[in-house]
Amino acid sequence: MSNPKVVAVEPEETPSLVLAFANGERRRFDVSPYLDKGIFRELRDPAYFRRVRTVSGYVTWPHAQDFSWDTLYLESVPVDSPVEFRGIPGTPG
């Protein structure tokens, strides 16, 4: 069985993403371990980091940095508090 795809993403101030998955889970992914690696260095710029989007179940930035939904799910942790996702029906934001 494959891991669920990402349906929404919200960037946080710390280099992490809060993700909504197709199975209804909300999880937090810490991007900081990747920030010193090649193409991911650009994500250290807070303005650029906030340009994250979902495409076909994964997350991506304008210059082709991306993470697959498997990586995002397996390396993330559940979010305990409510999260607001822009543009997702049924959630404030």
N, CA, C and O atoms as a GROMACS GRO file, in nm:
protein
  372
    1MET      N    1   0.085  -0.119   0.000
    1MET     CA    2   0.000   0.000   0.000
    1MET      C    3   0.088   0.124   0.000
    1MET      O    4   0.183   0.133   0.078
    2SER      N    5   0.057   0.218  -0.085
    2SER     CA    6   0.139   0.339  -0.092
    2SER      C    7   0.091   0.441   0.010
    2SER      O    8  -0.021   0.433   0.061
    3ASN      N    9   0.177   0.536   0.038
    3ASN     CA   10   0.143   0.642   0.132
    3ASN      C   11   0.049   0.742   0.064
    3ASN      O   12   0.048   0.754  -0.058
    4PRO      N   13  -0.032   0.813   0.145
    4PRO     CA   14  -0.126   0.909   0.087
    4PRO      C   15  -0.056   1.030   0.026
    4PRO      O   16   0.053   1.068   0.067
    5LYS      N   17  -0.121   1.088  -0.072
    5LYS     CA   18  -0.068   1.207  -0.139
    5LYS      C   19  -0.100   1.332  -0.058
    5LYS      O   20  -0.193   1.334   0.023
    6VAL      N   21  -0.022   1.436  -0.082
    6VAL     CA   22  -0.043   1.565  -0.018
    6VAL      C   23  -0.152   1.640  -0.096
    6VAL      O   24  -0.150   1.646  -0.219
    7VAL      N   25  -0.248   1.696  -0.021
    7VAL     CA   26  -0.354   1.775  -0.086
    7VAL      C   27  -0.344   1.923  -0.054
    7VAL      O   28  -0.404   2.006  -0.123
    8ALA      N   29  -0.267   1.959   0.051
    8ALA     CA   30  -0.248   2.100   0.086
    8ALA      C   31  -0.119   2.114   0.165
    8ALA      O   32  -0.075   2.020   0.232
    9VAL      N   33  -0.058   2.232   0.155
    9VAL     CA   34   0.067   2.259   0.227
    9VAL      C   35   0.064   2.401   0.280
    9VAL      O   36   0.016   2.493   0.213
   10GLU      N   37   0.117   2.419   0.401
   10GLU     CA   38   0.134   2.552   0.461
   10GLU      C   39   0.278   2.562   0.511
   10GLU      O   40   0.320   2.482   0.594
   11PRO      N   41   0.355   2.659   0.461
   11PRO     CA   42   0.491   2.678   0.513
   11PRO      C   43   0.486   2.744   0.650
   11PRO      O   44   0.397   2.823   0.679
   12GLU      N   45   0.583   2.710   0.734
   12GLU     CA   46   0.596   2.771   0.866
   12GLU      C   47   0.724   2.855   0.869
   12GLU      O   48   0.807   2.845   0.780
   13GLU      N   49   0.738   2.937   0.972
   13GLU     CA   50   0.857   3.022   0.986
   13GLU      C   51   0.983   2.938   1.001
   13GLU      O   52   1.083   2.964   0.935
   14THR      N   53   0.979   2.838   1.087
   14THR     CA   54   1.092   2.748   1.094
   14THR      C   55   1.092   2.672   0.962
   14THR      O   56   0.987   2.663   0.898
   15PRO      N   57   1.203   2.619   0.920
   15PRO     CA   58   1.197   2.553   0.789
   15PRO      C   59   1.120   2.421   0.796
   15PRO      O   60   1.177   2.313   0.786
   16SER      N   61   0.989   2.433   0.813
   16SER     CA   62   0.905   2.314   0.812
   16SER      C   63   0.776   2.343   0.737
   16SER      O   64   0.738   2.458   0.714
   17LEU      N   65   0.711   2.235   0.698
   17LEU     CA   66   0.585   2.242   0.625
   17LEU      C   67   0.479   2.167   0.703
   17LEU      O   68   0.505   2.060   0.757
   18VAL      N   69   0.360   2.222   0.709
   18VAL     CA   70   0.246   2.148   0.762
   18VAL      C   71   0.168   2.099   0.642
   18VAL      O   72   0.134   2.176   0.552
   19LEU      N   73   0.141   1.970   0.641
   19LEU     CA   74   0.084   1.904   0.525
   19LEU      C   75  -0.051   1.843   0.556
   19LEU      O   76  -0.072   1.788   0.665
   20ALA      N   77  -0.143   1.852   0.463
   20ALA     CA   78  -0.270   1.780   0.469
   20ALA      C   79  -0.260   1.667   0.368
   20ALA      O   80  -0.231   1.690   0.250
   21PHE      N   81  -0.285   1.545   0.413
   21PHE     CA   82  -0.278   1.429   0.326
   21PHE      C   83  -0.418   1.384   0.285
   21PHE      O   84  -0.517   1.415   0.352
   22ALA      N   85  -0.426   1.310   0.176
   22ALA     CA   86  -0.554   1.265   0.121
   22ALA      C   87  -0.632   1.177   0.218
   22ALA      O   88  -0.754   1.165   0.204
   23ASN      N   89  -0.566   1.116   0.314
   23ASN     CA   90  -0.634   1.031   0.412
   23ASN      C   91  -0.688   1.111   0.531
   23ASN      O   92  -0.740   1.053   0.626
   24GLY      N   93  -0.674   1.244   0.527
   24GLY     CA   94  -0.724   1.330   0.634
   24GLY      C   95  -0.622   1.365   0.740
   24GLY      O   96  -0.649   1.450   0.826
   25GLU      N   97  -0.504   1.303   0.737
   25GLU     CA   98  -0.401   1.334   0.836
   25GLU      C   99  -0.339   1.470   0.812
   25GLU      O  100  -0.327   1.516   0.699
   26ARG      N  101  -0.299   1.534   0.922
   26ARG     CA  102  -0.221   1.658   0.920
   26ARG      C  103  -0.087   1.625   0.982
   26ARG      O  104  -0.081   1.572   1.094
   27ARG      N  105   0.023   1.656   0.911
   27ARG     CA  106   0.157   1.620   0.958
   27ARG      C  107   0.254   1.735   0.933
   27ARG      O  108   0.231   1.819   0.846
   28ARG      N  109   0.363   1.738   1.009
   28ARG     CA  110   0.467   1.841   0.996
   28ARG      C  111   0.595   1.775   0.945
   28ARG      O  112   0.640   1.673   0.997
   29PHE      N  113   0.653   1.838   0.841
   29PHE     CA  114   0.777   1.790   0.779
   29PHE      C  115   0.886   1.893   0.801
   29PHE      O  116   0.871   2.009   0.762
   30ASP      N  117   0.995   1.853   0.862
   30ASP     CA  118   1.110   1.940   0.889
   30ASP      C  119   1.202   1.940   0.767
   30ASP      O  120   1.259   1.838   0.732
   31VAL      N  121   1.215   2.055   0.704
   31VAL     CA  122   1.296   2.068   0.583
   31VAL      C  123   1.443   2.094   0.617
   31VAL      O  124   1.529   2.077   0.531
   32SER      N  125   1.474   2.134   0.740
   32SER     CA  126   1.610   2.177   0.775
   32SER      C  127   1.720   2.077   0.742
   32SER      O  128   1.829   2.122   0.706
   33PRO      N  129   1.701   1.945   0.751
   33PRO     CA  130   1.811   1.855   0.714
   33PRO      C  131   1.854   1.864   0.567
   33PRO      O  132   1.962   1.818   0.531
   34TYR      N  133   1.772   1.923   0.484
   34TYR     CA  134   1.800   1.931   0.340
   34TYR      C  135   1.859   2.065   0.297
   34TYR      O  136   1.906   2.077   0.184
   35LEU      N  137   1.857   2.165   0.384
   35LEU     CA  138   1.889   2.303   0.343
   35LEU      C  139   2.034   2.327   0.302
   35LEU      O  140   2.062   2.430   0.240
   36ASP      N  141   2.125   2.238   0.333
   36ASP     CA  142   2.264   2.255   0.292
   36ASP      C  143   2.300   2.166   0.173
   36ASP      O  144   2.418   2.150   0.141
   37LYS      N  145   2.200   2.110   0.108
   37LYS     CA  146   2.223   2.016  -0.001
   37LYS      C  147   2.181   2.075  -0.135
   37LYS      O  148   2.063   2.098  -0.159
   38GLY      N  149   2.278   2.098  -0.221
   38GLY     CA  150   2.255   2.136  -0.361
   38GLY      C  151   2.138   2.229  -0.386
   38GLY      O  152   2.134   2.341  -0.334
   39ILE      N  153   2.045   2.181  -0.465
   39ILE     CA  154   1.932   2.262  -0.510
   39ILE      C  155   1.845   2.313  -0.395
   39ILE      O  156   1.776   2.414  -0.410
   40PHE      N  157   1.848   2.246  -0.281
   40PHE     CA  158   1.763   2.285  -0.168
   40PHE      C  159   1.815   2.408  -0.093
   40PHE      O  160   1.743   2.464  -0.010
   41ARG      N  161   1.938   2.451  -0.120
   41ARG     CA  162   1.993   2.569  -0.052
   41ARG      C  163   1.905   2.693  -0.070
   41ARG      O  164   1.895   2.776   0.020
   42GLU      N  165   1.842   2.705  -0.184
   42GLU     CA  166   1.757   2.820  -0.212
   42GLU      C  167   1.638   2.829  -0.114
   42GLU      O  168   1.583   2.937  -0.094
   43LEU      N  169   1.601   2.717  -0.054
   43LEU     CA  170   1.489   2.716   0.040
   43LEU      C  171   1.521   2.788   0.171
   43LEU      O  172   1.432   2.809   0.254
   44ARG      N  173   1.648   2.825   0.191
   44ARG     CA  174   1.685   2.902   0.311
   44ARG      C  175   1.632   3.045   0.306
   44ARG      O  176   1.624   3.111   0.409
   45ASP      N  177   1.596   3.093   0.189
   45ASP     CA  178   1.537   3.226   0.173
   45ASP      C  179   1.389   3.216   0.213
   45ASP      O  180   1.311   3.150   0.146
   46PRO      N  181   1.349   3.283   0.324
   46PRO     CA  182   1.211   3.271   0.372
   46PRO      C  183   1.105   3.308   0.269
   46PRO      O  184   1.001   3.242   0.261
   47ALA      N  185   1.130   3.412   0.190
   47ALA     CA  186   1.031   3.452   0.088
   47ALA      C  187   1.015   3.342  -0.017
   47ALA      O  188   0.904   3.313  -0.061
   48TYR      N  189   1.126   3.283  -0.058
   48TYR     CA  190   1.118   3.175  -0.156
   48TYR      C  191   1.055   3.050  -0.095
   48TYR      O  192   0.974   2.984  -0.159
   49PHE      N  193   1.091   3.019   0.029
   49PHE     CA  194   1.036   2.902   0.098
   49PHE      C  195   0.882   2.907   0.100
   49PHE      O  196   0.816   2.804   0.083
   50ARG      N  197   0.827   3.026   0.119
   50ARG     CA  198   0.681   3.042   0.126
   50ARG      C  199   0.612   3.021  -0.009
   50ARG      O  200   0.489   3.017  -0.015
   51ARG      N  201   0.686   3.008  -0.115
   51ARG     CA  202   0.628   2.988  -0.249
   51ARG      C  203   0.596   2.841  -0.278
   51ARG      O  204   0.566   2.806  -0.393
   52VAL      N  205   0.602   2.756  -0.179
   52VAL     CA  206   0.574   2.613  -0.194
   52VAL      C  207   0.429   2.592  -0.240
   52VAL      O  208   0.339   2.666  -0.203
   53ARG      N  209   0.411   2.489  -0.322
   53ARG     CA  210   0.279   2.452  -0.375
   53ARG      C  211   0.269   2.300  -0.382
   53ARG      O  212   0.370   2.229  -0.376
   54THR      N  213   0.146   2.250  -0.394
   54THR     CA  214   0.126   2.107  -0.418
   54THR      C  215   0.101   2.086  -0.567
   54THR      O  216   0.033   2.164  -0.633
   55VAL      N  217   0.158   1.979  -0.619
   55VAL     CA  218   0.138   1.939  -0.758
   55VAL      C  219   0.133   1.786  -0.761
   55VAL      O  220   0.230   1.720  -0.723
   56SER      N  221   0.024   1.732  -0.806
   56SER     CA  222   0.010   1.586  -0.822
   56SER      C  223   0.048   1.507  -0.698
   56SER      O  224   0.104   1.398  -0.709
   57GLY      N  225   0.019   1.560  -0.580
   57GLY     CA  226   0.042   1.486  -0.457
   57GLY      C  227   0.174   1.510  -0.389
   57GLY      O  228   0.196   1.460  -0.278
   58TYR      N  229   0.264   1.585  -0.450
   58TYR     CA  230   0.391   1.618  -0.384
   58TYR      C  231   0.400   1.769  -0.367
   58TYR      O  232   0.311   1.841  -0.413
   59VAL      N  233   0.505   1.818  -0.302
   59VAL     CA  234   0.523   1.963  -0.288
   59VAL      C  235   0.642   2.008  -0.371
   59VAL      O  236   0.739   1.934  -0.388
   60THR      N  237   0.633   2.130  -0.423
   60THR     CA  238   0.736   2.181  -0.512
   60THR      C  239   0.748   2.332  -0.500
   60THR      O  240   0.657   2.400  -0.453
   61TRP      N  241   0.862   2.382  -0.542
   61TRP     CA  242   0.890   2.526  -0.548
   61TRP      C  243   0.918   2.563  -0.693
   61TRP      O  244   0.939   2.474  -0.776
   62PRO      N  245   0.920   2.692  -0.727
   62PRO     CA  246   0.933   2.735  -0.866
   62PRO      C  247   1.058   2.686  -0.940
   62PRO      O  248   1.054   2.668  -1.062
   63HIS      N  249   1.169   2.662  -0.870
   63HIS     CA  250   1.292   2.621  -0.938
   63HIS      C  251   1.318   2.471  -0.926
   63HIS      O  252   1.433   2.427  -0.922
   64ALA      N  253   1.211   2.394  -0.921
   64ALA     CA  254   1.214   2.248  -0.930
   64ALA      C  255   1.260   2.174  -0.806
   64ALA      O  256   1.288   2.055  -0.813
   65GLN      N  257   1.269   2.240  -0.692
   65GLN     CA  258   1.293   2.166  -0.569
   65GLN      C  259   1.161   2.096  -0.534
   65GLN      O  260   1.055   2.158  -0.539
   66ASP      N  261   1.168   1.969  -0.500
   66ASP     CA  262   1.045   1.901  -0.462
   66ASP      C  263   1.072   1.784  -0.368
   66ASP      O  264   1.184   1.735  -0.356
   67PHE      N  265   0.964   1.741  -0.303
   67PHE     CA  266   0.966   1.622  -0.217
   67PHE      C  267   0.848   1.536  -0.256
   67PHE      O  268   0.737   1.586  -0.275
   68SER      N  269   0.872   1.406  -0.268
   68SER     CA  270   0.763   1.313  -0.301
   68SER      C  271   0.672   1.294  -0.180
   68SER      O  272   0.712   1.318  -0.066
   69TRP      N  273   0.550   1.251  -0.206
   69TRP     CA  274   0.458   1.228  -0.094
   69TRP      C  275   0.508   1.116  -0.004
   69TRP      O  276   0.480   1.119   0.116
   70ASP      N  277   0.581   1.018  -0.056
   70ASP     CA  278   0.637   0.913   0.029
   70ASP      C  279   0.736   0.971   0.129
   70ASP      O  280   0.728   0.942   0.249
   71THR      N  281   0.830   1.052   0.081
   71THR     CA  282   0.927   1.117   0.171
   71THR      C  283   0.855   1.204   0.272
   71THR      O  284   0.885   1.198   0.392
   72LEU      N  285   0.761   1.283   0.227
   72LEU     CA  286   0.689   1.374   0.316
   72LEU      C  287   0.613   1.297   0.424
   72LEU      O  288   0.613   1.338   0.540
   73TYR      N  289   0.550   1.188   0.388
   73TYR     CA  290   0.473   1.112   0.486
   73TYR      C  291   0.565   1.037   0.583
   73TYR      O  292   0.544   1.041   0.705
   74LEU      N  293   0.664   0.970   0.530
   74LEU     CA  294   0.751   0.887   0.614
   74LEU      C  295   0.841   0.968   0.707
   74LEU      O  296   0.876   0.920   0.815
   75GLU      N  297   0.878   1.089   0.668
   75GLU     CA  298   0.968   1.171   0.749
   75GLU      C  299   0.896   1.281   0.826
   75GLU      O  300   0.962   1.370   0.881
   76SER      N  301   0.765   1.278   0.830
   76SER     CA  302   0.689   1.380   0.902
   76SER      C  303   0.631   1.323   1.030
   76SER      O  304   0.630   1.202   1.052
   77VAL      N  305   0.582   1.413   1.114
   77VAL     CA  306   0.521   1.374   1.242
   77VAL      C  307   0.379   1.430   1.248
   77VAL      O  308   0.351   1.534   1.187
   78PRO      N  309   0.290   1.363   1.320
   78PRO     CA  310   0.153   1.414   1.332
   78PRO      C  311   0.150   1.552   1.397
   78PRO      O  312   0.231   1.584   1.484
   79VAL      N  313   0.054   1.634   1.353
   79VAL     CA  314   0.032   1.767   1.409
   79VAL      C  315  -0.078   1.755   1.514
   79VAL      O  316  -0.186   1.704   1.486
   80ASP      N  317  -0.048   1.803   1.635
   80ASP     CA  318  -0.144   1.793   1.745
   80ASP      C  319  -0.248   1.904   1.744
   80ASP      O  320  -0.362   1.882   1.784
   81SER      N  321  -0.210   2.023   1.700
   81SER     CA  322  -0.302   2.137   1.705
   81SER      C  323  -0.368   2.159   1.569
   81SER      O  324  -0.314   2.116   1.467
   82PRO      N  325  -0.484   2.226   1.568
   82PRO     CA  326  -0.550   2.254   1.440
   82PRO      C  327  -0.461   2.340   1.350
   82PRO      O  328  -0.386   2.425   1.397
   83VAL      N  329  -0.470   2.317   1.222
   83VAL     CA  330  -0.390   2.390   1.123
   83VAL      C  331  -0.486   2.450   1.021
   83VAL      O  332  -0.580   2.385   0.977
   84GLU      N  333  -0.461   2.574   0.984
   84GLU     CA  334  -0.541   2.640   0.882
   84GLU      C  335  -0.474   2.623   0.746
   84GLU      O  336  -0.356   2.656   0.730
   85PHE      N  337  -0.547   2.572   0.649
   85PHE     CA  338  -0.497   2.557   0.513
   85PHE      C  339  -0.576   2.648   0.422
   85PHE      O  340  -0.699   2.641   0.417
   86ARG      N  341  -0.507   2.734   0.350
   86ARG     CA  342  -0.573   2.823   0.255
   86ARG      C  343  -0.633   2.741   0.142
   86ARG      O  344  -0.569   2.651   0.087
   87GLY      N  345  -0.756   2.773   0.107
   87GLY     CA  346  -0.818   2.712  -0.010
   87GLY      C  347  -0.869   2.571   0.009
   87GLY      O  348  -0.906   2.507  -0.089
   88ILE      N  349  -0.872   2.519   0.132
   88ILE     CA  350  -0.925   2.385   0.155
   88ILE      C  351  -1.063   2.399   0.219
   88ILE      O  352  -1.073   2.450   0.330
   89PRO      N  353  -1.169   2.355   0.152
   89PRO     CA  354  -1.303   2.367   0.209
   89PRO      C  355  -1.310   2.301   0.347
   89PRO      O  356  -1.255   2.192   0.368
   90GLY      N  357  -1.378   2.367   0.439
   90GLY     CA  358  -1.395   2.311   0.572
   90GLY      C  359  -1.286   2.348   0.670
   90GLY      O  360  -1.295   2.312   0.787
   91THR      N  361  -1.183   2.420   0.625
   91THR     CA  362  -1.080   2.466   0.718
   91THR      C  363  -1.072   2.618   0.708
   91THR      O  364  -1.085   2.674   0.599
   92PRO      N  365  -1.052   2.684   0.821
   92PRO     CA  366  -1.035   2.829   0.814
   92PRO      C  367  -0.905   2.864   0.743
   92PRO      O  368  -0.812   2.784   0.743
   93GLY      N  369  -0.898   2.978   0.684
   93GLY     CA  370  -0.772   3.019   0.625
   93GLY      C  371  -0.786   3.095   0.498
   93GLY      O  372  -0.687   3.135   0.438
   0.00000   0.00000   0.00000
